[in-house]
Amino acid sequence: MELDQDMIEKLNLLGLKTSTESESRTVALLRIMLQLQSETERPMEFSEIYDAILREEEELSKTWVHRLLKGLTDVGLVRTEGERTYRKRFIADATTLTRGLEKLKAQRRGEVQEQIQELQDETQRLQEIDCGLLAQQMVATITGREQVPRARFIQGVEELDRVLRYAITDDAGEGDIIRATVMRGRAFLEGGIERTYKFVRAAERGAEIRYMFRPEFFAMGDEVTEKMGQESIAGFIQEMIRMRTEDIPFFIRVSRQPRTYNQVALNADKIALIITEEPMNATLVTKDFNPDLVRSAIENFDSAWNRAFSITDLSTEQLEMVVKKGPSFILDVLSRLDNDRSG
């Protein structure tokens, strides 16, 4: 009786392929031995097996059959009795099949896990490729001229982070201004503190960082703490205190002005505009491509910035309270400030 398609697919998955002549003969040999074993109900001699094979495969040599048998015994699908080759006998039944198939399964799982790891590594390497930067490098290498894409579309937080790093923060230094806004920022929470340090490095090189939040960000409270991590937040608060002490130009404010662009800009030269946060879609635009858009975004930012409340100017005790009470403490400070003004 022939194997059905389901059994063939499972054997193929275990590594007993039936797609090539040699592989199909291995499965055919196993089938013949199982049939012969059920008829004789005793260990089989090689001559019996070979004669049974010849009735189906006239062209197979003894050497070839020995090779196929060795493969079956090596994986445990067939068991042998007898120490000497010429007196060796073979057993193939449900017990040997189970043992052999379990061995094949373990081997294949190991192979598949290695393949998965290789694919994951390759996926990571692909993810790390910045196509815009690669394009610039290719043009520079081939033509000897520097060219920067005037506009590009960005998908995903990780790609945005790479573009911001090479196109904005790594380029910034003494005399430059980086303007960044976080309207709500839920998409940026996980790993957000770590990603912010590229702005810190730019500030240490002399670039002025203007980081502006909306109150909605701090209203997320526990979600911010949970996804960013309390230790990471505490570490960054200490970093803010250090930068203030060392006069490093890193400034954070909260704006309650009408919503402006969700953006990161370097001077008035180029700007990354967040189109949607979930899913993350953004575009990098240079002033050469759309000067009006870049100018408008910068003007709106500066207008909101000049009216915004400075978190950087909070006392050390107040900053440390952000760690103890959570980001929503900033809203309490704003509320008290409003009360003081109204009183």
N, C-alpha and C positions, 0 to 999 in steps of 0.2 A: 504494500500500500504506500502511495507516494505521500510525502510531507505536504501539509497544506501551507498556504501563503503566510499565515500567522506564525507558524513554527519556523518557516524559512526566514522571516524577518527577524525573529528573535535570535536565531542562530547567527545571522549576519551581524546583528548588534553585538553579539558575544565574540565576534571575530572569526566564526566559522563561515566564511564567505562562500557563496555558491555561484559567483559571477564569472569565474575563470575555470578553465578545464581542470587544472590541478586541484583547485579548491573544491570544486564539485565532486571530484573523485574521492577526496577525503571524506566528505559527507556520504557519498555512495558506499565507500568501504565500511563506514560505521553502520550504515543501514544493513548491508549484507551480513556483517558480523552479528548484529542484533537478531536478524532472522535466523541465522545459522545456530546461534546460541540457544534460541527458543526451541529449536528442533532437536538439538543434541543434548541439551541440559547438562553439559560438562565443558571443561576448558577445551578450547579448539587448538588444533595444531596448525602450523603455517600452511601445510599442504592442503588442508581442508579449506582454509580461507582462500588460498590462491585458486584452487579449482572452482570455488563458488564465484570468484571474481571473473575468471576466464569465461564463464558461461554468459557474462554480460559485457565484459571488456576483453576482447580477444588480443588486443595489441599490448597490454600491460606486461612488463617484464617483472621478474621476481625482485630485482633490485629496486624497481619503482615501488612495488608493494611494500617491501621492507621499509623504504623511506616513509611511506604513508603511515605504516604501523608505528614506526618510531615516533612520529609526530603525535599520534593519538595516545600512545603510552606516556610520552613526556608530559602531556597536560593532564593525564589521569583519566581520560575518557575510556581507556582500555587498560586492564590490569594484566600482568604477566605472572606465570608460574614457571619455575625451573630456572636454574642458575646458568646452564649452558645454552648457547644460542640455538644449537641444532635440536635441543630437547625442550625448548621454550614453548609454553602454551599460553593461550590468550583467553581473557574473560571480558565480555562486554554485556552489561546488564544495567538495570535501573540504578544500582548502587554505584557502579563505576561512572555512569553518565552523570549522576548527581554530583559526585566528587569532582569530576572533570569540568562540568559546567560551572560549578562554584569557583573553581580556580580560574577559569576563563573570565568569569564575571569580575573577580577581584583584579585581574590583570587589566581588563578593559576599563574598569573604573579608575585605576591608577593612570592609564593612558589618557582617558578623557579629562581627568583633573589637571594633568599637565597641559593638555590642549587648552583647557579653560584658562589656566594661568597665563599661557602664552598669548591668548586672545585678549585677556585683561591688560597685560603689559602693552600689547600693541595698541589697544584702545586708548590707554593712558598716553602713550607716545603721540598718537594721533591728536588727542585732546590738547596736548601741549604745543602743537604746531600753531603758530600765529601766521595765518596766510598773508595778512597785510605786511607783516615784517619780512616774511620770506620773499614776497614780491619785491619789496624795496631792495633787499640784499641781492636778488637776481639781477635787477636792473642796474644796480651799482657795479656788480661784478662784470656784467656783459658790456655795458655801455660806458662805464667809468663816470656816470653822472648820478647824482642823488635825486630821487623822486619820491614824493610822499603822496599816497592816495588822498585825493581831495575830499572823498566821502566814502564811507563803507558801512555796511549793515552788520550788526553784531547780535548774536543770539546766545543766551545763556550767561549766568553770572560769572563762570570761570573765564569765558572768552572776554567778557567785558573787563574783568580784572586784569587780564594780560594786556589788552589794548590800552587801558588806563596807565598801566605801568610803563610800557615802552613808548607810548605816544604823548603822555602827559607828565607823570611823576618823575620818570627817569630823565626827562628833558629839563626839568625845572631846577633853577638854582638862584643865586643871588639876584635880587631885583624882580624876579618873576612872581606872579600871583596866581594861585590855584583857587578857583571858586567851586565849591561842591555843595549840593543840596540833597537832603534826604526828606522826601515828602512824607512817606510812610515807612517804606524800607523793609517790609516783612520778608521780601525775597532775599534781602542782604543779611539777615540776622545770623544764620549759621556761618561761622567763620568770619563774621563781620569785623570783629576786633582785629584779628590777624591781618585782614586785608587793609585796615586803616593804617597800619604801620608804614606802608609805602608813602603815605602822605607825611608821616613823622620824619622819615628819612629825607624827604624833599625839604621839609622845614629846617632840618639840621644843616642842610646845604645852603640855607639862606632864603629859600622861597617862602613867601607869605601864604599861609594856608587859611582860607576862610571857609569854615565848615558850618553850614546852616541847616538846622532841623526844623521840622514842623512839630507843633505840640502833639499831633496824632501819634508820632513815633513813641513818645514817652507815655502816652495813654495805654500803650500795649503792655506796660508794666511787667507782670510776671512772665509773659511770653518772651520779652526781650532778655530778661535774666536767664530764663531756661535755655534759650537757644544760643545766646552769646556766651553764657557761662559766667557765674558770679566771680570766679577767680580771674577770668580774662578781663571782666569789667573793672575789678579792683586793681589789676595790674595797669590798666590804661588810665585810671584815675591818678595813680601814682606817677605815671608818665606825664600826664597833664600838669601835675604839680611841679615835676622836675623841669619841664619845658618853660613853665612860667618863671621859675626861679632862675633859669639860665637865659632868660629873654629870647627863647626860641620862638619865632613868629607863627605859632599854631593857635588859631582862635576858633572858638565854637560859640555859636549863637542860636537862639530859638526865635523864629519869626512867626508872628500871627497875622502877617499881611496876607492879602489874597494869594492863592497858590501861584507860584512862578514855575519856570521850567524845572524839571528834575534833571540835574545836569552836573557835569564835571568839566570845567574849562581851564585852559592854560592861557593866561593873559586874555587878549582878544584875538588870539591866533587860531585856536581850534577848540571845539567843544563836543563832548559826548552827551547826547540827549537820550534820556530814558523814555522810550515810547510806551512800553507796557512793562509792569513788574512781574506779572504772573500770566503767561510765561514771559521771561525776560527778553525783551527786544529793545535794541538801542541803535543809534546811528552816530558815527563820528563825522563831523563836518568841519571843514577848514574855512577860514574867512575868504580864501580864494574861490571856494565853491559857492558859498552863500553868505556874503558879508552882512547883509541885512539881518539874517537870522542870528548870526553870532552877536552882532551889535545889540540887537533887541534883547537877547537872553542875558547879556552882561548888564545892560542897563536895568532890567527888571530885578536881577539879583542884587545889584548895588543899592537900589531903592529899598528893597526889603531888608538888606543887611544893615543899612543905616538906622532903621527903626527897630531892629531886633534886640532881644535881651541877651546879654553876654553871660554864658556859663563859665567862661574862662575867668571872669572876675569874681566868681563866688569864692568865699573863704575856704581855706583848707578843710575846716570842720564841715562846712556845707557839702563840699565835694565828697568827703568821706561818707556823709550821710546817704549819698546816692547808692553806695555799696550796701549800706545797712538796710535802707528802706526800699531800695529798688529805684528804677528810672522814673517812676511816677512821682518821686520826691521833687523832681524839677517842676512839675505842675503845681505842687504845693507852694514852692517858692514863687512861681508866677502869680498864683492866687493871692498870696500875702502882699506881693508887690502891687497888685491891682487895688487891694484894700487900703494900702498905705496911701496910694495916689488919690483914691476917692475920699479918704478921710481928711 
